[in-house]
Amino acid sequence: MVKTPNIWPSPRLVRAARGLIGISQAALAEKAGVTQKTITKIEADDSEIMDPRRLKVLQELQRVLEDVYGIEFFAASEHSGEGVRFRKK
């Protein structure tokens, strides 16, 4: 299992990114090659540990959101919290 501080992006940020671009869990699941049920489970996972297989899916979701939809994930800094935004073109 992987501890939460090593999980990037967090499931909460994946959910936020999906909301920002306005796509359903089903649409993201199709692009990532997983089931909607998998997306539902990952987005609801606030535990401090994550199965390596689920972590691999989370990283694939990040790739799809960044490469296909132009999302940028950013970590918390001294002046702001973590978040998502559209990548500048």
CORTA-V908544 format. One record per residue. N is the residue number from 1. RES is the residue in one letter. OMEGA is omega in whole degrees, -180 to 180 (999 if undefined). Layout:
N,RES,OMEGA / N,RES,OMEGA
This chain:
1,M,-179 / 2,V,179 / 3,K,-176 / 4,T,-178 / 5,P,178 / 6,N,-177 / 7,I,179 / 8,W,-7 / 9,P,179 / 10,S,176 / 11,P,178 / 12,R,179 / 13,L,176 / 14,V,178 / 15,R,179 / 16,A,179 / 17,A,179 / 18,R,178 / 19,G,-180 / 20,L,-178 / 21,I,175 / 22,G,177 / 23,I,-180 / 24,S,173 / 25,Q,-179 / 26,A,-180 / 27,A,178 / 28,L,179 / 29,A,180 / 30,E,180 / 31,K,-177 / 32,A,179 / 33,G,177 / 34,V,179 / 35,T,176 / 36,Q,179 / 37,K,177 / 38,T,178 / 39,I,179 / 40,T,-180 / 41,K,-179 / 42,I,-179 / 43,E,-180 / 44,A,-174 / 45,D,177 / 46,D,-177 / 47,S,-178 / 48,E,177 / 49,I,180 / 50,M,176 / 51,D,-180 / 52,P,178 / 53,R,178 / 54,R,177 / 55,L,178 / 56,K,177 / 57,V,179 / 58,L,179 / 59,Q,176 / 60,E,177 / 61,L,177 / 62,Q,-179 / 63,R,-180 / 64,V,-178 / 65,L,179 / 66,E,-173 / 67,D,-176 / 68,V,-173 / 69,Y,176 / 70,G,180 / 71,I,174 / 72,E,175 / 73,F,177 / 74,F,-177 / 75,A,176 / 76,A,177 / 77,S,178 / 78,E,-174 / 79,H,-179 / 80,S,177 / 81,G,177 / 82,E,180 / 83,G,178 / 84,V,177 / 85,R,173 / 86,F,178 / 87,R,176 / 88,K,-179 / 89,K,999
